[in-house]
Amino acid sequence: MLHDSGVLHRDLKPSNVLFSTVRGRQRVLVADLGLAKSIAHASGFTVVAGTPGYMAPEQAVPGGGIDVRTDVHALGALTYHMLTGRPPHAALTPPSRLRPGIPRQVDHIVLRALERDRQRRWASAQTYASALHAATGPDRRRTRVLRVLRRTVASAAVLALLALLGAAAPTAGWVRVTDSTGALSVAVPRDWASQLRDSGWEPAAVGLAEGRRPGLLVGADLGAWADPLSPAPGVFAGLSATMAGGSAPPRAPAHGRCRPGPDRPVGVADSRGRVRRWTECGGTTVSYSEVVLAAGTADVVYVQVKQVGPDDRTDEVLRSLRLRRP
C-alpha cells in the first residue's frame, strides 16, 4: 500500500482507479502518481493540488498540511460515488436516502471519512476499510450493499456508453481509460496502462489553437515517456478546437534519431486524417505514430502512439478512440 511505503496519492478519483484481470484474478490498480508526495514532506506542501469533488478541504489551502487522512477523504468520496452514482457535494445526503438498501451504519462510516475536520475522520485507510468490512459482514447486509453497488455500476456504465460516440468494449486484453472531463477515451493494451495522467493539455505546444483542452496520457512508465529511446509504450490523445492558422498541420515532434516512413491517410468514424510514422529509433524497436484527425469544424484530435516491437497497433488504438460531442 502507498501509505505503508510513506507516500500520499493526493488525487484519488474514479479515472485513476483501473480494473484488470491477471492470471484469472481481478485486480484494482491505482493510476497517476503525478501528485504523489512523501508523507514526511507533506505537511510543508504549499501548492493547491487535487480534483474538486474528491480532494479534502485542506488540499485547497496552500500550506494547509496534509497526511494519510487526506487520502481517506478521497476514498470516502469514491465510496460515496459508488453507492449513490454521484460524487459528494458540500451538503452531504446520507447514501441510504439516495439508494434504499444501504445500512445506516454504512452511512455513518462513509460520512465520517468525508468529515471536513480531518481530526474527526478515520485515522487511516486500513481502519476505514476495516469498519466497512465489519458493517457489511458475511450476512445479508453485505449482499444488500453489493446488490446496490452492482446497480449503480451498471447504470453508470450505460450513461458512459450513451455519452461516447459508438462506444464499444475494448479489444480483449485491452484497458479503456478516460480523461478527467469524460470528453475522450481510448483503449490500450493492458501492459501499456500502468500509469495515467488525465488532467488535459495545451494544444499550442504543437501549433494547434491556444487554450487548455481535454487530454490524457497513458503508458507503462510516464517518467520515461519523454525519453525517445526508452522502451516504455503508451498513448497520448488530446482535443483542440481548431488548427492554428486555419489548415496548417501541427508541429509533430522531430524524432530525429528515428527512420521516417511514408504518411498514409486514416479514417475513424466521421473523422479523417493522416498518420505520420517513425521506426527504428536509435537503432531500437521503439517507434512513433503521430496522427491528426478532424471532422469538418468539429474538434481536432491529436494522437501520439509510442510502441516497442515489430507490431504496429496504431490503427487498433485509433479505432478505440471515443469522443463525447457537446
Disulfide bonds with the S-S distance in Angstrom:
Cys258-Cys281 2.00
